[in-house]
Amino acid sequence: MTTDLQSAARTALACLDLTSLNDADTAADIEALCRRAQTPHGNVAAVCVWPRFVAQARETLPASIKVAAVANFPDGALDLQRALGDIAEIALAGGDEVDVVLPYRTLLADQSSDVAEFLSEVRFASRPLTLKVIIEAGELVTTDRIAQATRLALASGADFVKTSTGKSRVGATPAAAAAMLKEIKASGLSAAGFKASGGVRSVADAAGYIAQTRAALGDAALNPQRLRFGASGLLTDIESVLAGADSVATNSTY
Ligand SMILES: O=C[C@H](O)COP(=O)(O)O
């Protein structure tokens, strides 16, 4: 019998961006990450790494597992040249996806046209790769700012709007997800996706975000084209649940 938690674990696995973004990451760490990306229960959607590891990950993984890398990360400065440099490095190394940090401090300073221009240049430079815009919801704090950042990301042509870098004190939260999903739905963009990231460690957490995505965007959005989980520590719990054992995660925001 498949339980609700196992069903959530299957969706979370298929939608997982298995992440390693430690400052001290080595080639051996990325080798281990790529090995973990292929499980007896199925493969993750993507690995997410620093640009310098894209070529290694792309050579190691089958084409069905995407290679994502971060740009303008994690501080989200208004530094277009750095972002474009990161994107060029990712594209040249054979990466499939770019996760770029929106200049959230610029937005908090009410300079939204500078943010829009930055995102427009990033979108232009990153095609044809998949683009995820990290709004760093934990720093934007209010629902209004989170909604505004989501609208700017969608208006630029981003494929996904992503909650967090995982480097801020506050990562993904149900409240941020609700505000973002509301804007995605309101945009009418039927291909735009949502990525929950930062502190997502348990299948119970993932199940909550899956339920929110289903409520906002429908069952058709519960696939890697519309939903991702960016997480360094979620796979252990997914594997435990899919092996028929109890959840091993101890924290949950739900
Ligand atoms: O992009 C994904 C995040 O960096 C992962 O955050 P995490 O290490 O809290 O799972």
Ligand as a Chemical Component Dictionary entry (heavy atoms), coordinates in Angstrom:
data_LIG
# 
_chem_comp.id                   LIG 
_chem_comp.type                 NON-POLYMER 
_chem_comp.pdbx_formal_charge   0 
_chem_comp.three_letter_code    LIG 
# 
loop_
_chem_comp_atom.comp_id 
_chem_comp_atom.atom_id 
_chem_comp_atom.alt_atom_id 
_chem_comp_atom.type_symbol 
_chem_comp_atom.charge 
_chem_comp_atom.model_Cartn_x 
_chem_comp_atom.model_Cartn_y 
_chem_comp_atom.model_Cartn_z 
_chem_comp_atom.pdbx_ordinal 
LIG O1 O1 O 0 19.290 26.161 -3.532 1  
LIG C1 C1 C 0 19.148 25.404 -2.589 2  
LIG C2 C2 C 0 19.598 25.723 -1.242 3  
LIG O2 O2 O 0 20.885 26.265 -1.273 4  
LIG C3 C3 C 0 19.582 24.514 -0.382 5  
LIG O3 O3 O 0 19.440 24.885 0.950  6  
LIG P1 P1 P 0 19.610 23.797 2.093  7  
LIG O4 O4 O 0 21.076 23.497 2.175  8  
LIG O5 O5 O 0 19.071 24.466 3.322  9  
LIG O6 O6 O 0 18.840 22.576 1.723  10 
# 
loop_
_chem_comp_bond.comp_id 
_chem_comp_bond.atom_id_1 
_chem_comp_bond.atom_id_2 
_chem_comp_bond.value_order 
_chem_comp_bond.pdbx_ordinal 
LIG O1 C1 DOUB 1 
LIG C1 C2 SING 2 
LIG C2 O2 SING 3 
LIG C2 C3 SING 4 
LIG C3 O3 SING 5 
LIG O3 P1 SING 6 
LIG P1 O4 DOUB 7 
LIG P1 O5 SING 8 
LIG P1 O6 SING 9 
# 
